[in-house]
Amino acid sequence: MNKTAIAILVSTTIVAACGGGSDNNSSSLPQLSAATPASLSGTCDALAAKLSFANTAFTSVQDVPAGTLKVAGKPIPEHCVIEGKMNQRLSPVDGKTYAIGFEMRLPVAWNGRFFYQANGGLDGNVLTATGEIGGGGPLNDALNMGFAVISSDAGHSSSQNPLFGLDPQARIDYGYNAVATLTPMAKQVIKTAYGKTPDRSYFDGCSNGGRHAMVAAARSSVEYDGIIAGDPGFHLPKAAIGEMWSAQQLAKVATANAANGLPDIKTGFTAAERQLVASRIIAKCDSLDGVTDGMVQDIKACQANFSLANDVPTCSGNVRDGSCLTTAQKDAIGNVFSGAHNSAGTALYASFPYDVGVNGANWSLWKQTNSITLDPAAAAFTFTTPPQSASVISQLSSYALNFSMDNDAPKIFATSGVYAEASWSFMTPPDETNLGALKARGAKLMVYHGTSDPVFSSNEVASPNRFGAPITRHQPLRKCLYCSRVA
C-alpha cells in the first residue's frame, strides 16, 4: 500500500532552503516571540457571569475535572467548556433558523496560545474542541498541551445538510464568515478568562478544514501565526465538479444498473480491476526511488513511466474477469485521472497522479459513491448559483450523471438575485497566490497532501485558477510550493 504524502512547507523560516535568493532570506523576516502562560482567573461559574459579546449567546459554561475527557488514552487536565451560538436568525429564504454554533475549551493552566479546530465535509457539527493536530494519528492534541481551543459548525446544523445552501448567508458562513466572526469573539473570551489575549494563535484543519485553513491564511492573516492545511479542498467547487465528471466516465462502462435504473458505476471499475491497476503501478514504479519496498515514493517519475494503455493488459472481446481492462474502460479511467474537461477541452479541475491508492476503499468511496451522493448535493445547493430546487435531493445520482460540463460548471462563478456572492468567491481564498501579509508577519503555513487523495488532487497546486486561466505565483512562494518532499 502506498503511504506516500507530499508535504509542502510555506514557511518564512525555510524559504531560503527552497531555492535561495536574497528575497528569501529568512533572517530579514520577523521572528515571533514565544507565548507566556497564564492561569484561569477564578472558577468556570465566575467566568460564565463575565462573558459577553455582541450577537452571542453563551448557553453553557461548565467545569470539566481532570481526567474526565481523554484523547488517545491520555487524560485531559481540568478546563472549562463553553457552548454558545452567534448571529442566530430566521432565514427569509427557506424559513429555517440558523446560527453559528461553537464550543470552547479553556484549560485552567493555559500555555498562552489559541487553537482553531476546523471541521471537514459539509460541517454542521460542533465537534469536541480538543484541538486535534492534523497530519498524524491522534497521539496528542492542543487542549492537552494547554491551548485554548474552539470548534464550530460553520453556521448550520447537520440536520440542515445539504439544504443549508438554499440560504445565502449560510453559504457565506460556511465559506469564510464563521471563522472570521468566531475568531475575535474567541479571543475576547480568552482575555476575559485569563486577563490577556492569546500571544500566539494557530489554525488547523483537513479536507474542507484544510480549505478553511487556506482561506484563513488569506482572509485572517493578521489573526493567525501558524496554520496547518491538510489535503486542502481550497478549490472545493471545482473538486465537486471533478467528482461528478468521474462518475460520468465510469457510468459509460458500467455493466449493470443500480436500483434506481441508472448505471451502477461500481461495475464500471470493479475491486478486482482496481487491484489489477494498482499492481501494475507498483510493478512499474516501486523501484524508481532506488528502493524496492512496496511503496511508490517517486511520484513524478511514476507518472512519466506508468502507462495505463501499455502497462495494463487489454481484454480480448468482452472478458471482464479482473485480469485486464477493455479499451473503453481504459479510455474512461484515463479520463478520470486526467481530470474534468468541458467539450472544448478546457480543464475544469486538476488531473490526479496514478497511485496505488486506487485500490483503496477510500478511492472507491469517493469515486463510486460520494460522487453521486455527497458531491452533487454540495454542487446543487451550495456551489452553483442559483441553487437547485429542494426536490433534487431525491435525484442526486441523476443530477450528477447529467451535470453539464459546458453549461452547469460555470455556475460556480455565477451570482443571482439574493445570491450576491458566487461560490468561487466565498469558498476559495481571495487572491490565493498572495500570502505576503502572512509572510511579512513572520507567520507560517504548512500544507500536507496525500497523493492517493481521490477527491482533492495533489496536482492541484498547478491547476488553472479559473477555467482556462493559469495560476501565477509570486516568485518566492513559487519556489517553496514546488520544493515538495516525500514524507
ZIHU-V745335 format. One record per run of one state. SS is the DSSP state (a for helix, b for strand, c for the rest). FROM is the first residue (numbers start at 1). TO is the last residue. If there is no record, write none. Layout:
# ZIHU-V745335
SS/FROM/TO
SS/FROM/TO
This chain:
# ZIHU-V745335
c/1/4
b/5/11
c/12/14
a/15/18
c/19/21
a/22/24
c/25/25
a/26/28
c/29/37
b/38/39
c/40/43
a/44/50
c/51/55
b/56/64
c/65/69
b/70/71
c/72/73
b/74/75
c/76/78
b/79/90
c/91/96
b/97/107
c/108/108
b/109/110
c/111/112
b/113/117
c/118/131
b/132/132
c/133/140
b/141/141
c/142/147
b/148/152
c/153/157
a/158/160
c/161/162
a/163/166
c/167/167
a/168/194
c/195/199
b/200/206
c/207/207
a/208/219
c/220/225
b/226/230
c/231/235
a/236/251
c/252/256
b/257/257
c/258/262
b/263/263
c/264/264
a/265/268
c/269/270
a/271/289
c/290/298
a/299/305
c/306/307
a/308/311
c/312/313
b/314/314
c/315/324
b/325/325
c/326/326
a/327/338
c/339/340
b/341/341
c/342/346
b/347/347
c/348/355
a/356/359
c/360/360
a/361/368
c/369/369
a/370/372
c/373/373
a/374/383
c/384/389
a/390/394
c/395/395
a/396/401
c/402/408
a/409/413
c/414/415
b/416/416
c/417/418
b/419/419
c/420/422
a/423/427
c/428/435
a/436/440
c/441/443
b/444/450
c/451/459
a/460/462
c/463/465
b/466/466
c/467/468
b/469/469
c/470/474
a/475/481
c/482/484
b/485/486
c/487/487
